[in-house]
Amino acid sequence: MQISTLCVIGGSGFVGSHVCQQLAARGFRVRVPTRDRERAKSLILLPTVDVIRADVHDPAALAAVVRGCDVVINLVGVLHDARGARGFAAAHVELARKLVAASREAGVRRFLQMSALAAVPDAPSAYLRSKGEAERIVRESGLDWTIFRPSVIFGPEDSFLNFFARLLRLFPVFPLGSPGAQFQPVYVGDVAKAFVHALSDSGSIGGSYDLCGPQRYTLRELVTWVGRAINRPRPVIGLSRSLSYCQALALELLPLKLMTRDNFRSMEIDSVSDSPFPFGIRPQSLEALAPSWLATETPRARYDRLRSRAGR
Ligand SMILES: NC(=O)c1ccc[n+]([C@@H]2O[C@H](COP(=O)([O-])OP(=O)(O)OC[C@H]3O[C@@H](n4cnc5c(N)ncnc54)[C@H](OP(=O)(O)O)[C@@H]3O)[C@@H](O)[C@H]2O)c1
């Protein structure tokens, strides 16, 4: 299949910007709808990427951004639901349905869907259930779909390792909820490679791929490791299940959502997989990559922190 133009919904986010950079580096034309062009400013500089302000929940706007594309990639995701599960339903389930309909209508056959490890319609958290429901919609779409199911994704701009690094810099002791939850962190560059590879591999049509890094860790091991990597080796106090729930509830009540009870429920299921990384890609390890951005207090990291503190 000859591919020239792709529409990457959710292309302005952390994973999306890596996917778009790799697509642009291969000379593809990439269309990225966003609610806020400011958020996608790193992409605006890329010569073959068009960042378009659009409300992708509006079927007419969606039809316009998808028209003329050869492939649709759906990366839209929310981790914290500000609207009590309705946000998950709108961003994951309803949008997947609208996107499938718009793709069919526009004659776009190839469809790549970002899901998450352990996403099933009867998962314990609303986040995983909505991702599972979106998978079902894509599988039943009749399109040439491929689904990706990553564990937690790390990279210079992630909100996982960087989140713990920020807290470890602030507090001398670290009370940690769900300390035994397991993860298999995967590098964002490897995730983006998998998406790009799938485009030239017709064998990936109808395939669902778990995307995990080379090693499993408990959350306690990860936080302890981050503490060492940033030279703040703090004592990590693992909380019991009931205290973890109470911590999640307390944090959920803060205006800035750091953690919610739904996140707690997601962590009840280990985010790990025995499946090999697809397409012969060798996933890179946390230890090999993350110290280069965690350990160094770059001006960019300071700037990002100030922005995040200012709520921008
Ligand atoms: N990061 C991880 O560790 C991880 C792990 C497993 C799965 N995933 C999945 O990977 C995907 C990308 O994650 P990410 O970390 O890159 O997230 P992110 O940085 O928060 O980016 C999310 C993207 O989705 C769009 N979006 C968010 N809410 C939306 C809404 N209500 N309506 C329309 N668009 C909306 C945003 O577009 P705007 O420009 O319009 O804001 C943004 O481009 C998600 O589907 C996520 O569930 C991520």
The ligand as a Tripos MOL2 file, in Angstrom:
@<TRIPOS>MOLECULE
LIG
   48    52     1     0     0
SMALL
NO_CHARGES

@<TRIPOS>ATOM
      1 N1          2.0920    7.6190   28.5990 N.am      1 LIG1
      2 C1          1.9440    6.3660   28.9980 C.2       1 LIG1
      3 O1          2.6520    5.8750   29.9010 O.2       1 LIG1
      4 C2          0.9220    5.4830   28.3280 C.ar      1 LIG1
      5 C3          0.8430    4.1220   28.6900 C.ar      1 LIG1
      6 C4         -0.1080    3.3120   28.0530 C.ar      1 LIG1
      7 C5         -0.9590    3.8490   27.0880 C.ar      1 LIG1
      8 N2         -0.8550    5.1760   26.7820 N.ar      1 LIG1
      9 C6         -1.7590    5.7200   25.7710 C.3       1 LIG1
     10 O2         -0.9710    6.3860   24.7820 O.3       1 LIG1
     11 C7         -1.7030    7.4930   24.2280 C.3       1 LIG1
     12 C8         -0.8530    8.7410   24.2550 C.3       1 LIG1
     13 O3         -0.5170    9.0260   25.6040 O.3       1 LIG1
     14 P1          0.3740   10.2940   25.9840 P.3       1 LIG1
     15 O4          1.1290    9.9370   27.2000 O.co2     1 LIG1
     16 O5          1.0670   10.7850   24.7720 O.co2     1 LIG1
     17 O6         -0.7790   11.3160   26.4150 O.3       1 LIG1
     18 P2         -0.7350   12.9260   26.3870 P.3       1 LIG1
     19 O7          0.6450   13.4490   26.3250 O.co2     1 LIG1
     20 O8         -1.6010   13.3710   27.5230 O.co2     1 LIG1
     21 O9         -1.4490   13.2860   25.0100 O.3       1 LIG1
     22 C9         -2.8030   13.0200   24.8700 C.3       1 LIG1
     23 C10        -3.2650   13.4350   23.4880 C.3       1 LIG1
     24 O10        -4.6670   13.1640   23.3960 O.3       1 LIG1
     25 C11        -5.3670   14.3580   23.0630 C.3       1 LIG1
     26 N3         -6.5400   14.4300   23.9460 N.ar      1 LIG1
     27 C12        -6.5800   14.2820   25.2940 C.ar      1 LIG1
     28 N4         -7.8440   14.3700   25.7280 N.ar      1 LIG1
     29 C13        -8.6170   14.5930   24.6450 C.ar      1 LIG1
     30 C14       -10.0010   14.7830   24.4640 C.ar      1 LIG1
     31 N5        -10.8500   14.7560   25.4820 N.pl3     1 LIG1
     32 N6        -10.4340   14.9740   23.2110 N.ar      1 LIG1
     33 C15        -9.5820   15.0150   22.1680 C.ar      1 LIG1
     34 N7         -8.2580   14.8490   22.2670 N.ar      1 LIG1
     35 C16        -7.7830   14.6450   23.4990 C.ar      1 LIG1
     36 C17        -4.4510   15.5300   23.3300 C.3       1 LIG1
     37 O11        -4.6840   16.4600   22.2820 O.3       1 LIG1
     38 P3         -4.7820   18.0420   22.4570 P.3       1 LIG1
     39 O12        -3.6330   18.6100   21.6890 O.co2     1 LIG1
     40 O13        -6.0700   18.3910   21.8240 O.co2     1 LIG1
     41 O14        -4.7070   18.3440   23.9270 O.co2     1 LIG1
     42 C18        -3.0650   14.9030   23.2010 C.3       1 LIG1
     43 O15        -2.5960   15.0190   21.8840 O.3       1 LIG1
     44 C19        -3.0020    7.5630   25.0430 C.3       1 LIG1
     45 O16        -4.0040    6.9050   24.3240 O.3       1 LIG1
     46 C20        -2.6770    6.8090   26.3040 C.3       1 LIG1
     47 O17        -3.8400    6.2420   26.8930 O.3       1 LIG1
     48 C21         0.0570    6.0020   27.3580 C.ar      1 LIG1
@<TRIPOS>BOND
     1     1     2 1
     2     2     3 2
     3     2     4 1
     4     4     5 ar
     5     4    48 ar
     6     5     6 ar
     7     6     7 ar
     8     7     8 ar
     9     8     9 1
    10     8    48 ar
    11     9    10 1
    12     9    46 1
    13    10    11 1
    14    11    12 1
    15    11    44 1
    16    12    13 1
    17    13    14 1
    18    14    15 2
    19    14    16 1
    20    14    17 1
    21    17    18 1
    22    18    19 2
    23    18    20 1
    24    18    21 1
    25    21    22 1
    26    22    23 1
    27    23    24 1
    28    23    42 1
    29    24    25 1
    30    25    26 1
    31    25    36 1
    32    26    27 ar
    33    26    35 ar
    34    27    28 ar
    35    28    29 ar
    36    29    30 ar
    37    29    35 ar
    38    30    31 1
    39    30    32 ar
    40    32    33 ar
    41    33    34 ar
    42    34    35 ar
    43    36    37 1
    44    36    42 1
    45    37    38 1
    46    38    39 2
    47    38    40 1
    48    38    41 1
    49    42    43 1
    50    44    45 1
    51    44    46 1
    52    46    47 1
@<TRIPOS>SUBSTRUCTURE
     1 LIG1         1 GROUP 0 **** ****
